[in-house]
Amino acid sequence: MQITVNDQPHELPEACTVTDLLTRLQVPGTRVAVEVNRQLVRRAEHPTAQLRPGDRIEVVTLVGGG
């Protein structure tokens, strides 16, 4: 299926979750915020949040510092 991640097209297998996407992108599940179609997906929901063709996903990594 075709989705868009941070304005870049990506091809994923069907039945992919937010956790599956983060694994494919090699992004650790901690210190990350994910929006699907402008709706924040809580970290506890990442394993069950199913992605659908045409979804627009924003993945933002959180960086600490001073």
C-alpha positions in Angstrom: 0.0 0.0 0.0 1.1 3.6 -0.6 1.4 6.0 2.3 3.1 9.3 2.8 5.6 9.8 5.7 6.9 13.3 6.4 5.9 14.3 2.8 7.8 11.3 1.2 6.0 8.4 -0.5 6.5 5.0 1.0 5.3 1.5 0.0 4.3 -0.8 2.8 2.7 -4.2 3.0 -1.0 -4.5 3.8 -1.9 -4.8 7.5 0.9 -2.6 8.7 0.7 -0.8 12.1 2.5 2.3 13.4 4.9 0.0 15.2 5.7 -1.8 12.0 6.3 1.5 10.2 8.7 2.7 12.9 10.6 -0.6 12.7 10.9 -0.3 8.9 12.1 3.3 9.3 14.5 2.2 12.0 13.1 4.8 14.4 13.0 3.8 18.1 9.5 3.8 19.6 10.6 6.0 22.5 11.0 9.7 22.1 8.9 9.9 19.0 5.6 11.5 18.2 3.4 10.1 15.4 0.4 11.7 13.7 -1.8 9.8 11.2 -3.9 12.1 9.1 -3.3 14.9 11.6 -4.4 12.8 14.6 -1.9 12.1 17.3 -1.4 8.4 17.9 -0.5 7.6 21.5 2.5 5.4 22.0 0.3 2.7 23.8 -1.7 2.5 20.6 1.2 2.1 18.2 1.0 -1.7 18.1 -2.7 -1.7 17.2 -3.0 1.4 15.1 -3.5 0.1 11.6 -2.3 2.1 8.6 -4.4 2.4 5.5 -3.6 3.2 1.9 -3.3 7.0 1.4 -2.6 7.8 5.0 -0.4 10.8 5.7 1.9 10.2 8.6 4.2 12.6 10.4 7.0 11.2 12.5 8.8 13.6 14.8 11.7 12.5 17.0 12.1 14.3 20.3 15.6 15.4 21.2 16.6 16.6 24.6 19.3 19.1 25.3 20.0 22.5 26.6 
